[in-house]
Amino acid sequence: MGSVMISCPVTGTPIPTGIETDQSSLDLTPPFKSRIKCPACGGEHVWSKSDIWICEPEPLANPHAA
């Protein structure tokens, strides 16, 4: 699972939408539009499925790896 992200159209800053999903579930989602209050610029942005990407968490380091 990863965080669904958009870019602030004003600053270009990546913004988490607060949605967690995986790519296969996202692929099954119909087109949509939503709004978000942007922490980067303070504005409100309309975003759609075509604007997003999934930011996967970094894998944890294996403490047993040589």
DSSP file (Angstrom, degrees, kcal/mol; ACC not computed):
  #  RESIDUE AA STRUCTURE BP1 BP2  ACC     N-H-->O    O-->H-N    N-H-->O    O-->H-N    TCO  KAPPA ALPHA  PHI   PSI    X-CA   Y-CA   Z-CA
    1    1 A M              0   0    0      0, 0.0     2,-0.3     0, 0.0    21,-0.2   0.000 360.0 360.0 360.0 143.6    0.0    0.0    0.0
    2    2 A G  E     -A   21   0A   0     19,-3.1    19,-2.4    54,-0.2     2,-0.4  -0.869 360.0 -90.7-137.8 172.2    1.2    3.5   -0.8
    3    3 A S  E     -AB  20  55A   0     52,-2.0    52,-3.0    -2,-0.3     2,-0.5  -0.703  34.6-126.9 -87.4 132.7    0.0    7.1   -0.4
    4    4 A V  E     - B   0  54A   0     15,-3.0    13,-2.8    -2,-0.4    15,-0.4  -0.697  38.1-169.2 -78.2 125.6   -1.9    8.6   -3.3
    5    5 A M  E     -AB  16  53A   0     48,-3.2    48,-1.5    -2,-0.5     2,-0.3  -0.830  18.8-174.6-120.5 152.6   -0.1   11.9   -4.2
    6    6 A I  E     -A   15   0A   0      9,-2.3     9,-3.6    -2,-0.3     2,-0.4  -0.868  27.3-116.6-130.3 169.7   -0.7   14.9   -6.3
    7    7 A S  E     -A   14   0A   0     44,-0.3     6,-0.1    -2,-0.3    -2,-0.0  -0.920  27.5-116.5-106.9 136.2    1.5   17.9   -7.2
    8    8 A C     >  -     0   0    0      5,-2.6     4,-2.5    -2,-0.4     5,-0.1  -0.576  20.8-146.0 -64.3 124.0    0.6   21.4   -6.1
    9    9 A P  T  4 S+     0   0    0      0, 0.0    -1,-0.2     0, 0.0    36,-0.0   0.674  95.7  47.5 -69.6 -14.5    0.1   23.3   -9.4
   10   10 A V  T  4 S+     0   0    0      3,-0.1    -2,-0.0     1,-0.0    -3,-0.0   0.898 130.5  14.0 -88.9 -48.5    1.5   26.4   -7.9
   11   11 A T  T  4 S-     0   0    0      2,-0.1    -1,-0.0     0, 0.0    -4,-0.0   0.639  89.6-127.7-104.4 -18.6    4.7   25.2   -6.2
   12   12 A G     <  +     0   0    0     -4,-2.5     3,-0.0     1,-0.3     0, 0.0   0.482  56.5 151.0  80.1   2.3    5.1   21.7   -7.7
   13   13 A T        -     0   0    0     -6,-0.1    -5,-2.6     1,-0.1    -1,-0.3  -0.461  52.9-113.3 -68.7 133.3    5.4   20.2   -4.2
   14   14 A P  E     -A    7   0A   0      0, 0.0    -7,-0.2     0, 0.0    -1,-0.1  -0.516  36.1-163.8 -66.1 133.9    4.2   16.6   -3.8
   15   15 A I  E     -A    6   0A   0     -9,-3.6    -9,-2.3    -2,-0.2     2,-0.2  -0.981  14.8-133.9-125.3 123.4    1.0   16.6   -1.7
   16   16 A P  E     -A    5   0A   0      0, 0.0   -11,-0.2     0, 0.0   -13,-0.0  -0.570   7.9-154.0 -73.1 139.0   -0.4   13.4    0.0
   17   17 A T  E     -     0   0A   0    -13,-2.8   -12,-0.1     2,-0.3     3,-0.1   0.587  39.6-112.4 -87.3 -11.2   -4.2   13.2   -0.5
   18   18 A G  E    S+     0   0A   0    -14,-0.4     2,-0.4     1,-0.3   -13,-0.1   0.477  80.8 121.7  89.7   3.4   -4.7   11.1    2.7
   19   19 A I  E     -     0   0A   0    -15,-0.4   -15,-3.0     2,-0.0     2,-0.5  -0.859  45.2-162.9-103.0 134.0   -5.7    8.1    0.6
   20   20 A E  E     +A    3   0A   0     -2,-0.4     2,-0.3   -17,-0.2   -17,-0.2  -0.964  30.2 128.6-114.3 130.5   -3.8    4.8    0.9
   21   21 A T  E     -A    2   0A   0    -19,-2.4   -19,-3.1    -2,-0.5     2,-0.3  -0.935  48.0-108.1-160.7-179.3   -4.1    2.2   -1.8
   22   22 A D     >  -     0   0    0     -2,-0.3     4,-2.3   -21,-0.2     5,-0.2  -0.803  35.3-106.6-118.5 166.3   -2.2   -0.1   -4.2
   23   23 A Q  H  > S+     0   0    0     -2,-0.3     4,-2.5     1,-0.2     5,-0.2   0.872 116.5  54.1 -63.2 -38.8   -1.9    0.2   -8.0
   24   24 A S  H  > S+     0   0    0      1,-0.2     4,-0.9     2,-0.2    -1,-0.2   0.894 111.3  45.5 -65.7 -37.5   -4.2   -2.7   -8.8
   25   25 A S  H  > S+     0   0    0      2,-0.2     4,-0.5     1,-0.2     3,-0.5   0.897 112.6  51.4 -68.8 -39.8   -7.0   -1.2   -6.7
   26   26 A L  H >< S+     0   0    0     -4,-2.3     3,-1.3     1,-0.2    -2,-0.2   0.891 103.9  57.9 -63.3 -39.2   -6.4    2.2   -8.3
   27   27 A D  H 3< S+     0   0    0     -4,-2.5    -1,-0.2     1,-0.3    -2,-0.2   0.807 105.4  51.0 -60.7 -29.5   -6.5    0.7  -11.7
   28   28 A L  H 3< S+     0   0    0     -4,-0.9    -1,-0.3    -3,-0.5    -2,-0.2   0.557  88.1 102.8 -84.7  -9.1  -10.1   -0.6  -11.0
   29   29 A T  S << S-     0   0    0     -3,-1.3     3,-0.1    -4,-0.5    -3,-0.0  -0.590  73.4-126.1 -77.9 130.3  -11.3    2.9   -9.8
   30   30 A P        -     0   0    0      0, 0.0    -1,-0.1     0, 0.0    19,-0.1  -0.274  43.4 -75.6 -68.0 162.6  -13.4    4.8  -12.3
   31   31 A P        +     0   0    0      0, 0.0     2,-0.3     0, 0.0    17,-0.0  -0.262  64.9 164.6 -56.1 145.6  -12.4    8.3  -13.3
   32   32 A F        -     0   0    0     -3,-0.1    17,-1.3     2,-0.0     2,-0.3  -0.957  30.3-137.8-154.2 168.1  -13.2   10.9  -10.6
   33   33 A K  E     +C   48   0B   0     -2,-0.3     2,-0.3    15,-0.2    15,-0.2  -0.973  24.4 170.8-130.4 149.0  -12.5   14.4   -9.4
   34   34 A S  E     -C   47   0B   0     13,-3.0    13,-2.9    -2,-0.3     2,-0.3  -0.917  23.6-126.3-147.5 171.9  -11.9   15.6   -5.9
   35   35 A R  E     -C   46   0B   0     -2,-0.3     2,-0.3    11,-0.2    11,-0.2  -0.906  19.9-174.0-123.4 152.6  -10.7   18.8   -4.0
   36   36 A I  E     -C   45   0B   0      9,-1.9     9,-2.6    -2,-0.3     2,-0.6  -0.994  28.4-126.3-146.4 141.0   -8.0   19.3   -1.5
   37   37 A K  E     -C   44   0B   0     -2,-0.3     7,-0.2     7,-0.2     6,-0.1  -0.792  39.7-131.6 -81.9 120.1   -6.8   22.1    0.7
   38   38 A C     >  -     0   0    0      5,-3.3     4,-1.7    -2,-0.6   -23,-0.0  -0.624  18.9-163.8 -85.1 122.3   -3.1   22.4   -0.2
   39   39 A P  T  4 S+     0   0    0      0, 0.0    -1,-0.1     0, 0.0   -24,-0.0   0.674  88.9  58.5 -74.4 -15.3   -0.6   22.6    2.6
   40   40 A A  T  4 S+     0   0    0    -27,-0.1    -2,-0.0     3,-0.1   -25,-0.0   0.901 127.7   6.2 -80.8 -42.3    2.0   23.9    0.2
   41   41 A C  T  4 S-     0   0    0      2,-0.2     3,-0.1     0, 0.0    -1,-0.1   0.532  92.2-120.6-120.3 -10.8    0.3   27.1   -1.1
   42   42 A G  S  < S+     0   0    0     -4,-1.7     2,-0.0     1,-0.3    -5,-0.0   0.371  73.7 118.4  86.0  -5.7   -2.8   27.3    1.0
   43   43 A G        -     0   0    0     -6,-0.1    -5,-3.3     1,-0.0     2,-0.5  -0.211  67.8-110.3 -84.2 178.9   -5.1   27.2   -2.0
   44   44 A E  E     -C   37   0B   0     -7,-0.2     2,-0.4    -3,-0.1    -7,-0.2  -0.955  33.6-164.3-111.7 131.2   -7.8   24.6   -2.9
   45   45 A H  E     -C   36   0B   0     -9,-2.6    -9,-1.9    -2,-0.5     2,-0.5  -0.922  15.5-142.5-119.3 140.7   -7.0   22.4   -5.8
   46   46 A V  E     +C   35   0B   0     -2,-0.4     2,-0.3   -11,-0.2   -11,-0.2  -0.861  30.5 177.5 -93.6 132.2   -9.3   20.1   -7.9
   47   47 A W  E     -C   34   0B   0    -13,-2.9   -13,-3.0    -2,-0.5     2,-0.3  -0.929  11.7-162.0-135.1 160.1   -7.6   16.9   -8.9
   48   48 A S  E >   -C   33   0B   0     -2,-0.3     3,-2.1   -15,-0.2     4,-0.4  -0.798  42.4 -89.2-134.5 175.1   -8.6   13.8  -10.8
   49   49 A K  G >  S+     0   0    0    -17,-1.3     3,-1.0     1,-0.3   -16,-0.1   0.831 123.4  59.9 -55.6 -34.1   -7.4   10.2  -11.2
   50   50 A S  G 3  S+     0   0    0    -18,-0.3    -1,-0.3     1,-0.2    -3,-0.0   0.626 101.2  56.2 -73.1 -11.1   -5.2   11.3  -14.1
   51   51 A D  G <  S+     0   0    0     -3,-2.1   -44,-0.3     2,-0.0    -1,-0.2   0.523  94.8  86.3 -93.8  -7.3   -3.3   13.7  -11.8
   52   52 A I    <   -     0   0    0     -3,-1.0     2,-0.3    -4,-0.4   -46,-0.2  -0.490  44.9-179.0-103.7 162.2   -2.2   11.1   -9.2
   53   53 A W  E     -B    5   0A   0    -48,-1.5   -48,-3.2    -2,-0.2     2,-0.5  -0.954  30.6-113.0-144.8 164.0    0.6    8.7   -8.5
   54   54 A I  E     -B    4   0A   0     -2,-0.3     2,-0.9   -50,-0.2   -50,-0.2  -0.884  18.1-152.7-103.6 126.0    1.2    6.2   -5.7
   55   55 A C  E     -B    3   0A   0    -52,-3.0   -52,-2.0    -2,-0.5    -2,-0.0  -0.858  17.3-150.8 -96.8 105.5    4.2    6.8   -3.4
   56   56 A E        -     0   0    0     -2,-0.9   -54,-0.2   -54,-0.2   -34,-0.0  -0.521  21.5-108.1 -76.9 142.3    5.3    3.4   -2.2
   57   57 A P        -     0   0    0      0, 0.0    -1,-0.1     0, 0.0     3,-0.1  -0.360  39.6 -98.6 -66.7 150.3    6.9    3.3    1.3
   58   58 A E        -     0   0    0      1,-0.1     2,-0.1    -2,-0.0     3,-0.1  -0.470  43.7-108.5 -66.0 136.8   10.7    2.6    1.3
   59   59 A P        -     0   0    0      0, 0.0     2,-0.2     0, 0.0    -1,-0.1  -0.407  36.7-107.0 -65.6 144.9   11.4   -1.0    2.1
   60   60 A L        -     0   0    0      1,-0.1     2,-0.1    -2,-0.1     0, 0.0  -0.473  37.9-104.7 -70.9 142.7   12.8   -1.6    5.5
   61   61 A A        -     0   0    0     -2,-0.2    -1,-0.1     1,-0.1     3,-0.0  -0.425  31.0-119.4 -67.1 141.4   16.5   -2.5    5.6
   62   62 A N    >   -     0   0    0      1,-0.2     3,-1.6    -2,-0.1    -1,-0.1  -0.740  18.3-159.8 -83.2 111.3   17.1   -6.2    6.3
   63   63 A P  T 3  S+     0   0    0      0, 0.0    -1,-0.2     0, 0.0    -2,-0.0   0.674  91.0  55.8 -67.5 -13.5   19.2   -6.3    9.5
   64   64 A H  T 3  S+     0   0    0     -3,-0.0     2,-0.1     2,-0.0    -2,-0.0   0.440  81.1 112.1 -96.8  -1.5   20.3   -9.8    8.5
   65   65 A A    <         0   0    0     -3,-1.6    -4,-0.0     1,-0.1     0, 0.0  -0.464 360.0 360.0 -73.6 143.8   21.7   -8.8    5.1
   66   66 A A              0   0    0     -2,-0.1    -1,-0.1     0, 0.0    -2,-0.0   0.470 360.0 360.0 -85.2 360.0   25.5   -9.0    4.8
